[in-house]
């Protein structure tokens, strides 16, 4: 659940960042993908750490 939430949050932040910087559609999509991947990985690591600590 953390991974999905982090992915969605990353996509939103990436798209908003590119839009604020005046990017075109391709820029917005690229930022959204990049931030989405980065946040997904962070969410995955957070999930692994939480599972290890809970066990």
N, C-alpha and C positions, 0 to 999 in steps of 0.2 A: 504494500500500500504506500509506503514511503517512496518507493521508486517511481510509481506512477505520478504521485503528487509532485515530486521533484522534477520529473520530466515536463509536466504541464507548466509548472512554474518557470522552468528554464526557457521553454518556448515563448512564453509570454514576455519574460524579461528581455530575451534576445530580440524579439520582434519590436518591442517598444523602444529598445536602445537604437536599433537601426533606423526606425522611423523618426526618432528625435534627431538623429544625425543627418537626416535628409536623404536617406537611402531609397533607391528604387526597389521594385518588387523583388528582383533577384537578390539584392543586398539584404532585404528583410528576411527572405527565406533562408539565406545562408546564415545570418546571425541566429535566427530561430533554431536552425538545425544544430549549429555549434553549441549554443547555450543549452539546448535540450540534451545533447549528448553529455556535456560536462556535468549538468545537474543530475542526470540519470546515474552517472558513475558515482557522484557524491552520495546520492540516495542509496545506491547499492552498497557502498562501503558503510554507510550509517546503519543500514539494515543488518549487515553482517556483524558489525560491532555490537549492536543491540542484542542480536540473537546469541552471540558468544557470551555476553555479560549476563544474560538472563538464564543461561543453562547451568 
